[in-house]
Amino acid sequence: MCWIEHAEPWALESELISQLDLPLNLDQNCHNAFHDRLKKLRVQARQQARALPIRA
């Protein structure tokens, strides 16, 4: 992991996502083979978390 300063980070992000294999990043990454599976897993995890009791 690293960081750099960039005048338009959103443009750099789009370029990097299109060129690199970043399977955990769903935004702008639907071309990744893992995208649909990860999206479904995250939906299931959210549903499961919402069903758990909240403790004070």
N, CA, C, O and CB atoms as a CASP TS submission, in Angstrom:
PFRMAT TS
TARGET T0000
AUTHOR 0000-0000-0000
METHOD Language model
MODEL 1
PARENT N/A
ATOM      1  N   MET     1       0.834  -1.156   0.000  1.00  0.00           N
ATOM      2  CA  MET     1       0.000   0.000   0.000  1.00  0.00           C
ATOM      3  C   MET     1       0.884   1.226   0.000  1.00  0.00           C
ATOM      4  O   MET     1       1.953   1.248   0.610  1.00  0.00           O
ATOM      5  CB  MET     1      -0.952  -0.006   1.191  1.00  0.00           C
ATOM      6  N   CYS     2       0.418   2.237  -0.692  1.00  0.00           N
ATOM      7  CA  CYS     2       1.132   3.506  -0.712  1.00  0.00           C
ATOM      8  C   CYS     2       0.149   4.623  -1.015  1.00  0.00           C
ATOM      9  O   CYS     2      -1.022   4.365  -1.294  1.00  0.00           O
ATOM     10  CB  CYS     2       2.280   3.486  -1.753  1.00  0.00           C
ATOM     11  N   TRP     3       0.606   5.828  -0.962  1.00  0.00           N
ATOM     12  CA  TRP     3      -0.236   6.964  -1.307  1.00  0.00           C
ATOM     13  C   TRP     3       0.616   7.995  -2.025  1.00  0.00           C
ATOM     14  O   TRP     3       1.830   8.080  -1.839  1.00  0.00           O
ATOM     15  CB  TRP     3      -0.908   7.575  -0.044  1.00  0.00           C
ATOM     16  N   ILE     4      -0.063   8.771  -2.847  1.00  0.00           N
ATOM     17  CA  ILE     4       0.598   9.886  -3.518  1.00  0.00           C
ATOM     18  C   ILE     4      -0.393  11.048  -3.581  1.00  0.00           C
ATOM     19  O   ILE     4      -1.607  10.846  -3.543  1.00  0.00           O
ATOM     20  CB  ILE     4       1.096   9.479  -4.958  1.00  0.00           C
ATOM     21  N   GLU     5       0.129  12.241  -3.676  1.00  0.00           N
ATOM     22  CA  GLU     5      -0.728  13.402  -3.880  1.00  0.00           C
ATOM     23  C   GLU     5      -0.991  13.529  -5.372  1.00  0.00           C
ATOM     24  O   GLU     5      -0.098  13.336  -6.197  1.00  0.00           O
ATOM     25  CB  GLU     5      -0.078  14.706  -3.303  1.00  0.00           C
ATOM     26  N   HIS     6      -2.239  13.860  -5.701  1.00  0.00           N
ATOM     27  CA  HIS     6      -2.608  13.994  -7.109  1.00  0.00           C
ATOM     28  C   HIS     6      -3.704  15.049  -7.209  1.00  0.00           C
ATOM     29  O   HIS     6      -4.623  15.064  -6.389  1.00  0.00           O
ATOM     30  CB  HIS     6      -3.083  12.622  -7.714  1.00  0.00           C
ATOM     31  N   ALA     7      -3.619  15.917  -8.189  1.00  0.00           N
ATOM     32  CA  ALA     7      -4.589  16.999  -8.343  1.00  0.00           C
ATOM     33  C   ALA     7      -6.000  16.480  -8.603  1.00  0.00           C
ATOM     34  O   ALA     7      -6.975  17.092  -8.166  1.00  0.00           O
ATOM     35  CB  ALA     7      -4.167  17.915  -9.472  1.00  0.00           C
ATOM     36  N   GLU     8      -6.115  15.367  -9.306  1.00  0.00           N
ATOM     37  CA  GLU     8      -7.413  14.773  -9.612  1.00  0.00           C
ATOM     38  C   GLU     8      -7.388  13.289  -9.235  1.00  0.00           C
ATOM     39  O   GLU     8      -7.291  12.432 -10.113  1.00  0.00           O
ATOM     40  CB  GLU     8      -7.770  14.957 -11.120  1.00  0.00           C
ATOM     41  N   PRO     9      -7.475  12.979  -7.937  1.00  0.00           N
ATOM     42  CA  PRO     9      -7.354  11.582  -7.504  1.00  0.00           C
ATOM     43  C   PRO     9      -8.428  10.670  -8.084  1.00  0.00           C
ATOM     44  O   PRO     9      -8.177   9.480  -8.275  1.00  0.00           O
ATOM     45  CB  PRO     9      -7.407  11.510  -6.004  1.00  0.00           C
ATOM     46  N   TRP    10      -9.612  11.194  -8.369  1.00  0.00           N
ATOM     47  CA  TRP    10     -10.671  10.377  -8.955  1.00  0.00           C
ATOM     48  C   TRP    10     -10.290   9.888 -10.351  1.00  0.00           C
ATOM     49  O   TRP    10     -10.662   8.780 -10.737  1.00  0.00           O
ATOM     50  CB  TRP    10     -11.977  11.170  -9.017  1.00  0.00           C
ATOM     51  N   ALA    11      -9.565  10.687 -11.101  1.00  0.00           N
ATOM     52  CA  ALA    11      -9.117  10.283 -12.436  1.00  0.00           C
ATOM     53  C   ALA    11      -8.050   9.200 -12.322  1.00  0.00           C
ATOM     54  O   ALA    11      -8.069   8.221 -13.069  1.00  0.00           O
ATOM     55  CB  ALA    11      -8.570  11.500 -13.224  1.00  0.00           C
ATOM     56  N   LEU    12      -7.135   9.373 -11.402  1.00  0.00           N
ATOM     57  CA  LEU    12      -6.092   8.372 -11.186  1.00  0.00           C
ATOM     58  C   LEU    12      -6.696   7.066 -10.697  1.00  0.00           C
ATOM     59  O   LEU    12      -6.274   5.991 -11.123  1.00  0.00           O
ATOM     60  CB  LEU    12      -5.051   8.883 -10.182  1.00  0.00           C
ATOM     61  N   GLU    13      -7.681   7.147  -9.806  1.00  0.00           N
ATOM     62  CA  GLU    13      -8.334   5.950  -9.296  1.00  0.00           C
ATOM     63  C   GLU    13      -8.971   5.157 -10.440  1.00  0.00           C
ATOM     64  O   GLU    13      -8.802   3.941 -10.518  1.00  0.00           O
ATOM     65  CB  GLU    13      -9.394   6.324  -8.245  1.00  0.00           C
ATOM     66  N   SER    14      -9.686   5.825 -11.307  1.00  0.00           N
ATOM     67  CA  SER    14     -10.324   5.152 -12.444  1.00  0.00           C
ATOM     68  C   SER    14      -9.293   4.479 -13.339  1.00  0.00           C
ATOM     69  O   SER    14      -9.495   3.353 -13.792  1.00  0.00           O
ATOM     70  CB  SER    14     -11.148   6.150 -13.261  1.00  0.00           C
ATOM     71  N   GLU    15      -8.202   5.164 -13.587  1.00  0.00           N
ATOM     72  CA  GLU    15      -7.140   4.601 -14.427  1.00  0.00           C
ATOM     73  C   GLU    15      -6.520   3.363 -13.782  1.00  0.00           C
ATOM     74  O   GLU    15      -6.307   2.351 -14.450  1.00  0.00           O
ATOM     75  CB  GLU    15      -6.054   5.654 -14.690  1.00  0.00           C
ATOM     76  N   LEU    16      -6.234   3.445 -12.498  1.00  0.00           N
ATOM     77  CA  LEU    16      -5.622   2.314 -11.795  1.00  0.00           C
ATOM     78  C   LEU    16      -6.561   1.110 -11.745  1.00  0.00           C
ATOM     79  O   LEU    16      -6.138  -0.022 -11.978  1.00  0.00           O
ATOM     80  CB  LEU    16      -5.226   2.724 -10.376  1.00  0.00           C
ATOM     81  N   ILE    17      -7.828   1.357 -11.442  1.00  0.00           N
ATOM     82  CA  ILE    17      -8.789   0.259 -11.366  1.00  0.00           C
ATOM     83  C   ILE    17      -8.927  -0.427 -12.717  1.00  0.00           C
ATOM     84  O   ILE    17      -9.074  -1.647 -12.778  1.00  0.00           O
ATOM     85  CB  ILE    17     -10.154   0.769 -10.889  1.00  0.00           C
ATOM     86  N   SER    18      -8.882   0.337 -13.793  1.00  0.00           N
ATOM     87  CA  SER    18      -9.022  -0.266 -15.127  1.00  0.00           C
ATOM     88  C   SER    18      -7.789  -1.068 -15.530  1.00  0.00           C
ATOM     89  O   SER    18      -7.886  -1.961 -16.372  1.00  0.00           O
ATOM     90  CB  SER    18      -9.286   0.816 -16.165  1.00  0.00           C
ATOM     91  N   GLN    19      -6.635  -0.767 -14.944  1.00  0.00           N
ATOM     92  CA  GLN    19      -5.392  -1.421 -15.345  1.00  0.00           C
ATOM     93  C   GLN    19      -4.917  -2.513 -14.397  1.00  0.00           C
ATOM     94  O   GLN    19      -4.153  -3.389 -14.803  1.00  0.00           O
ATOM     95  CB  GLN    19      -4.327  -0.403 -15.476  1.00  0.00           C
ATOM     96  N   LEU    20      -5.352  -2.477 -13.151  1.00  0.00           N
ATOM     97  CA  LEU    20      -4.851  -3.420 -12.154  1.00  0.00           C
ATOM     98  C   LEU    20      -5.927  -4.420 -11.747  1.00  0.00           C
ATOM     99  O   LEU    20      -7.119  -4.171 -11.925  1.00  0.00           O
ATOM    100  CB  LEU    20      -4.341  -2.672 -10.925  1.00  0.00           C
ATOM    101  N   ASP    21      -5.500  -5.537 -11.206  1.00  0.00           N
ATOM    102  CA  ASP    21      -6.418  -6.533 -10.682  1.00  0.00           C
ATOM    103  C   ASP    21      -6.630  -6.237  -9.203  1.00  0.00           C
ATOM    104  O   ASP    21      -5.797  -6.580  -8.365  1.00  0.00           O
ATOM    105  CB  ASP    21      -5.876  -7.985 -10.903  1.00  0.00           C
ATOM    106  N   LEU    22      -7.758  -5.594  -8.891  1.00  0.00           N
ATOM    107  CA  LEU    22      -8.075  -5.197  -7.522  1.00  0.00           C
ATOM    108  C   LEU    22      -9.401  -5.845  -7.135  1.00  0.00           C
ATOM    109  O   LEU    22     -10.436  -5.178  -7.158  1.00  0.00           O
ATOM    110  CB  LEU    22      -8.145  -3.636  -7.380  1.00  0.00           C
ATOM    111  N   PRO    23      -9.394  -7.116  -6.784  1.00  0.00           N
ATOM    112  CA  PRO    23     -10.641  -7.861  -6.602  1.00  0.00           C
ATOM    113  C   PRO    23     -11.518  -7.385  -5.454  1.00  0.00           C
ATOM    114  O   PRO    23     -12.720  -7.648  -5.479  1.00  0.00           O
ATOM    115  CB  PRO    23     -10.327  -9.283  -6.392  1.00  0.00           C
ATOM    116  N   LEU    24     -10.986  -6.703  -4.454  1.00  0.00           N
ATOM    117  CA  LEU    24     -11.803  -6.271  -3.330  1.00  0.00           C
ATOM    118  C   LEU    24     -12.442  -4.904  -3.558  1.00  0.00           C
ATOM    119  O   LEU    24     -13.265  -4.469  -2.753  1.00  0.00           O
ATOM    120  CB  LEU    24     -10.968  -6.236  -2.077  1.00  0.00           C
ATOM    121  N   ASN    25     -12.082  -4.231  -4.626  1.00  0.00           N
ATOM    122  CA  ASN    25     -12.653  -2.937  -4.952  1.00  0.00           C
ATOM    123  C   ASN    25     -13.781  -3.137  -5.951  1.00  0.00           C
ATOM    124  O   ASN    25     -13.528  -3.456  -7.112  1.00  0.00           O
ATOM    125  CB  ASN    25     -11.577  -1.976  -5.513  1.00  0.00           C
ATOM    126  N   LEU    26     -15.035  -2.952  -5.509  1.00  0.00           N
ATOM    127  CA  LEU    26     -16.178  -3.166  -6.390  1.00  0.00           C
ATOM    128  C   LEU    26     -16.469  -1.963  -7.279  1.00  0.00           C
ATOM    129  O   LEU    26     -16.946  -2.128  -8.402  1.00  0.00           O
ATOM    130  CB  LEU    26     -17.400  -3.495  -5.571  1.00  0.00           C
ATOM    131  N   ASP    27     -16.193  -0.779  -6.802  1.00  0.00           N
ATOM    132  CA  ASP    27     -16.487   0.427  -7.564  1.00  0.00           C
ATOM    133  C   ASP    27     -15.671   0.465  -8.857  1.00  0.00           C
ATOM    134  O   ASP    27     -14.445   0.357  -8.818  1.00  0.00           O
ATOM    135  CB  ASP    27     -16.202   1.674  -6.717  1.00  0.00           C
ATOM    136  N   GLN    28     -16.326   0.615  -9.971  1.00  0.00           N
ATOM    137  CA  GLN    28     -15.689   0.706 -11.290  1.00  0.00           C
ATOM    138  C   GLN    28     -14.914  -0.554 -11.652  1.00  0.00           C
ATOM    139  O   GLN    28     -14.008  -0.501 -12.483  1.00  0.00           O
ATOM    140  CB  GLN    28     -14.759   1.900 -11.334  1.00  0.00           C
ATOM    141  N   ASN    29     -15.257  -1.682 -11.044  1.00  0.00           N
ATOM    142  CA  ASN    29     -14.444  -2.881 -11.226  1.00  0.00           C
ATOM    143  C   ASN    29     -15.287  -4.091 -11.631  1.00  0.00           C
ATOM    144  O   ASN    29     -14.924  -5.223 -11.313  1.00  0.00           O
ATOM    145  CB  ASN    29     -13.682  -3.191  -9.948  1.00  0.00           C
ATOM    146  N   CYS    30     -16.399  -3.875 -12.323  1.00  0.00           N
ATOM    147  CA  CYS    30     -17.271  -4.991 -12.670  1.00  0.00           C
ATOM    148  C   CYS    30     -16.641  -5.920 -13.701  1.00  0.00           C
ATOM    149  O   CYS    30     -17.188  -6.991 -13.962  1.00  0.00           O
ATOM    150  CB  CYS    30     -18.590  -4.471 -13.192  1.00  0.00           C
ATOM    151  N   HIS    31     -15.512  -5.548 -14.293  1.00  0.00           N
ATOM    152  CA  HIS    31     -14.812  -6.428 -15.237  1.00  0.00           C
ATOM    153  C   HIS    31     -14.040  -7.538 -14.520  1.00  0.00           C
ATOM    154  O   HIS    31     -13.604  -8.500 -15.153  1.00  0.00           O
ATOM    155  CB  HIS    31     -13.853  -5.610 -16.104  1.00  0.00           C
ATOM    156  N   ASN    32     -13.871  -7.407 -13.208  1.00  0.00           N
ATOM    157  CA  ASN    32     -13.140  -8.426 -12.454  1.00  0.00           C
ATOM    158  C   ASN    32     -13.994  -9.676 -12.285  1.00  0.00           C
ATOM    159  O   ASN    32     -15.187  -9.573 -12.000  1.00  0.00           O
ATOM    160  CB  ASN    32     -12.710  -7.882 -11.078  1.00  0.00           C
ATOM    161  N   ALA    33     -13.407 -10.842 -12.453  1.00  0.00           N
ATOM    162  CA  ALA    33     -14.137 -12.111 -12.388  1.00  0.00           C
ATOM    163  C   ALA    33     -14.753 -12.360 -11.010  1.00  0.00           C
ATOM    164  O   ALA    33     -15.737 -13.094 -10.909  1.00  0.00           O
ATOM    165  CB  ALA    33     -13.210 -13.260 -12.746  1.00  0.00           C
ATOM    166  N   PHE    34     -14.210 -11.780  -9.965  1.00  0.00           N
ATOM    167  CA  PHE    34     -14.666 -11.986  -8.593  1.00  0.00           C
ATOM    168  C   PHE    34     -15.769 -10.995  -8.196  1.00  0.00           C
ATOM    169  O   PHE    34     -16.363 -11.136  -7.127  1.00  0.00           O
ATOM    170  CB  PHE    34     -13.488 -11.862  -7.633  1.00  0.00           C
ATOM    171  N   HIS    35     -16.043 -10.013  -9.029  1.00  0.00           N
ATOM    172  CA  HIS    35     -16.959  -8.916  -8.698  1.00  0.00           C
ATOM    173  C   HIS    35     -18.339  -9.402  -8.254  1.00  0.00           C
ATOM    174  O   HIS    35     -18.802  -9.025  -7.177  1.00  0.00           O
ATOM    175  CB  HIS    35     -17.111  -8.001  -9.892  1.00  0.00           C
ATOM    176  N   ASP    36     -18.996 -10.221  -9.054  1.00  0.00           N
ATOM    177  CA  ASP    36     -20.352 -10.668  -8.724  1.00  0.00           C
ATOM    178  C   ASP    36     -20.387 -11.490  -7.444  1.00  0.00           C
ATOM    179  O   ASP    36     -21.282 -11.319  -6.616  1.00  0.00           O
ATOM    180  CB  ASP    36     -20.928 -11.483  -9.869  1.00  0.00           C
ATOM    181  N   ARG    37     -19.430 -12.367  -7.281  1.00  0.00           N
ATOM    182  CA  ARG    37     -19.372 -13.208  -6.078  1.00  0.00           C
ATOM    183  C   ARG    37     -19.161 -12.353  -4.828  1.00  0.00           C
ATOM    184  O   ARG    37     -19.840 -12.541  -3.819  1.00  0.00           O
ATOM    185  CB  ARG    37     -18.241 -14.254  -6.203  1.00  0.00           C
ATOM    186  N   LEU    38     -18.222 -11.419  -4.899  1.00  0.00           N
ATOM    187  CA  LEU    38     -17.949 -10.554  -3.748  1.00  0.00           C
ATOM    188  C   LEU    38     -19.158  -9.681  -3.426  1.00  0.00           C
ATOM    189  O   LEU    38     -19.471  -9.466  -2.255  1.00  0.00           O
ATOM    190  CB  LEU    38     -16.717  -9.673  -4.016  1.00  0.00           C
ATOM    191  N   LYS    39     -19.836  -9.180  -4.446  1.00  0.00           N
ATOM    192  CA  LYS    39     -21.015  -8.350  -4.228  1.00  0.00           C
ATOM    193  C   LYS    39     -22.088  -9.141  -3.487  1.00  0.00           C
ATOM    194  O   LYS    39     -22.709  -8.623  -2.558  1.00  0.00           O
ATOM    195  CB  LYS    39     -21.565  -7.824  -5.568  1.00  0.00           C
ATOM    196  N   LYS    40     -22.310 -10.381  -3.885  1.00  0.00           N
ATOM    197  CA  LYS    40     -23.295 -11.236  -3.217  1.00  0.00           C
ATOM    198  C   LYS    40     -22.875 -11.539  -1.780  1.00  0.00           C
ATOM    199  O   LYS    40     -23.707 -11.521  -0.873  1.00  0.00           O
ATOM    200  CB  LYS    40     -23.483 -12.546  -3.996  1.00  0.00           C
ATOM    201  N   LEU    41     -21.598 -11.815  -1.574  1.00  0.00           N
ATOM    202  CA  LEU    41     -21.107 -12.094  -0.218  1.00  0.00           C
ATOM    203  C   LEU    41     -21.287 -10.888   0.700  1.00  0.00           C
ATOM    204  O   LEU    41     -21.648 -11.039   1.867  1.00  0.00           O
ATOM    205  CB  LEU    41     -19.628 -12.499  -0.260  1.00  0.00           C
ATOM    206  N   ARG    42     -21.039  -9.709   0.177  1.00  0.00           N
ATOM    207  CA  ARG    42     -21.196  -8.503   0.995  1.00  0.00           C
ATOM    208  C   ARG    42     -22.663  -8.251   1.344  1.00  0.00           C
ATOM    209  O   ARG    42     -22.970  -7.816   2.453  1.00  0.00           O
ATOM    210  CB  ARG    42     -20.616  -7.287   0.263  1.00  0.00           C
ATOM    211  N   VAL    43     -23.565  -8.522   0.407  1.00  0.00           N
ATOM    212  CA  VAL    43     -24.996  -8.386   0.695  1.00  0.00           C
ATOM    213  C   VAL    43     -25.393  -9.361   1.796  1.00  0.00           C
ATOM    214  O   VAL    43     -26.102  -8.989   2.731  1.00  0.00           O
ATOM    215  CB  VAL    43     -25.845  -8.635  -0.581  1.00  0.00           C
ATOM    216  N   GLN    44     -24.939 -10.602   1.688  1.00  0.00           N
ATOM    217  CA  GLN    44     -25.253 -11.609   2.707  1.00  0.00           C
ATOM    218  C   GLN    44     -24.688 -11.203   4.071  1.00  0.00           C
ATOM    219  O   GLN    44     -25.357 -11.361   5.092  1.00  0.00           O
ATOM    220  CB  GLN    44     -24.697 -12.984   2.292  1.00  0.00           C
ATOM    221  N   ALA    45     -23.479 -10.692   4.089  1.00  0.00           N
ATOM    222  CA  ALA    45     -22.853 -10.279   5.352  1.00  0.00           C
ATOM    223  C   ALA    45     -23.624  -9.129   5.992  1.00  0.00           C
ATOM    224  O   ALA    45     -23.818  -9.117   7.208  1.00  0.00           O
ATOM    225  CB  ALA    45     -21.388  -9.866   5.118  1.00  0.00           C
ATOM    226  N   ARG    46     -24.071  -8.152   5.181  1.00  0.00           N
ATOM    227  CA  ARG    46     -24.865  -7.042   5.714  1.00  0.00           C
ATOM    228  C   ARG    46     -26.182  -7.543   6.291  1.00  0.00           C
ATOM    229  O   ARG    46     -26.591  -7.124   7.374  1.00  0.00           O
ATOM    230  CB  ARG    46     -25.133  -5.999   4.623  1.00  0.00           C
ATOM    231  N   GLN    47     -26.844  -8.437   5.568  1.00  0.00           N
ATOM    232  CA  GLN    47     -28.116  -8.979   6.044  1.00  0.00           C
ATOM    233  C   GLN    47     -27.925  -9.735   7.361  1.00  0.00           C
ATOM    234  O   GLN    47     -28.713  -9.585   8.295  1.00  0.00           O
ATOM    235  CB  GLN    47     -28.735  -9.909   4.982  1.00  0.00           C
ATOM    236  N   GLN    48     -26.885 -10.535   7.421  1.00  0.00           N
ATOM    237  CA  GLN    48     -26.601 -11.292   8.631  1.00  0.00           C
ATOM    238  C   GLN    48     -26.279 -10.347   9.802  1.00  0.00           C
ATOM    239  O   GLN    48     -26.734 -10.578  10.923  1.00  0.00           O
ATOM    240  CB  GLN    48     -25.430 -12.266   8.387  1.00  0.00           C
ATOM    241  N   ALA    49     -25.521  -9.315   9.554  1.00  0.00           N
ATOM    242  CA  ALA    49     -25.157  -8.368  10.611  1.00  0.00           C
ATOM    243  C   ALA    49     -26.388  -7.630  11.120  1.00  0.00           C
ATOM    244  O   ALA    49     -26.523  -7.402  12.322  1.00  0.00           O
ATOM    245  CB  ALA    49     -24.112  -7.362  10.101  1.00  0.00           C
ATOM    246  N   ARG    50     -27.282  -7.258  10.216  1.00  0.00           N
ATOM    247  CA  ARG    50     -28.497  -6.541  10.629  1.00  0.00           C
ATOM    248  C   ARG    50     -29.428  -7.418  11.454  1.00  0.00           C
ATOM    249  O   ARG    50     -30.207  -6.909  12.259  1.00  0.00           O
ATOM    250  CB  ARG    50     -29.239  -6.018   9.408  1.00  0.00           C
ATOM    251  N   ALA    51     -29.353  -8.727  11.259  1.00  0.00           N
ATOM    252  CA  ALA    51     -30.214  -9.656  11.992  1.00  0.00           C
ATOM    253  C   ALA    51     -29.690  -9.947  13.405  1.00  0.00           C
ATOM    254  O   ALA    51     -30.423 -10.484  14.235  1.00  0.00           O
ATOM    255  CB  ALA    51     -30.345 -10.959  11.215  1.00  0.00           C
ATOM    256  N   LEU    52     -28.454  -9.603  13.676  1.00  0.00           N
ATOM    257  CA  LEU    52     -27.873  -9.867  15.000  1.00  0.00           C
ATOM    258  C   LEU    52     -28.420  -8.883  16.044  1.00  0.00           C
ATOM    259  O   LEU    52     -28.744  -7.742  15.716  1.00  0.00           O
ATOM    260  CB  LEU    52     -26.326  -9.773  14.939  1.00  0.00           C
ATOM    261  N   PRO    53     -28.520  -9.326  17.284  1.00  0.00           N
ATOM    262  CA  PRO    53     -29.006  -8.423  18.335  1.00  0.00           C
ATOM    263  C   PRO    53     -27.972  -7.332  18.624  1.00  0.00           C
ATOM    264  O   PRO    53     -26.767  -7.525  18.466  1.00  0.00           O
ATOM    265  CB  PRO    53     -29.325  -9.216  19.629  1.00  0.00           C
ATOM    266  N   ILE    54     -28.488  -6.191  19.049  1.00  0.00           N
ATOM    267  CA  ILE    54     -27.626  -5.071  19.434  1.00  0.00           C
ATOM    268  C   ILE    54     -27.523  -5.060  20.951  1.00  0.00           C
ATOM    269  O   ILE    54     -28.536  -5.076  21.651  1.00  0.00           O
ATOM    270  CB  ILE    54     -28.179  -3.702  18.894  1.00  0.00           C
ATOM    271  N   ARG    55     -26.305  -5.034  21.452  1.00  0.00           N
ATOM    272  CA  ARG    55     -26.093  -5.013  22.895  1.00  0.00           C
ATOM    273  C   ARG    55     -25.629  -3.641  23.332  1.00  0.00           C
ATOM    274  O   ARG    55     -24.832  -2.983  22.662  1.00  0.00           O
ATOM    275  CB  ARG    55     -25.074  -6.080  23.316  1.00  0.00           C
ATOM    276  N   ALA    56     -26.150  -3.231  24.470  1.00  0.00           N
ATOM    277  CA  ALA    56     -25.778  -1.915  25.002  1.00  0.00           C
ATOM    278  C   ALA    56     -24.470  -2.003  25.752  1.00  0.00           C
ATOM    279  O   ALA    56     -23.989  -0.998  26.275  1.00  0.00           O
ATOM    280  CB  ALA    56     -26.878  -1.361  25.920  1.00  0.00           C
TER
END
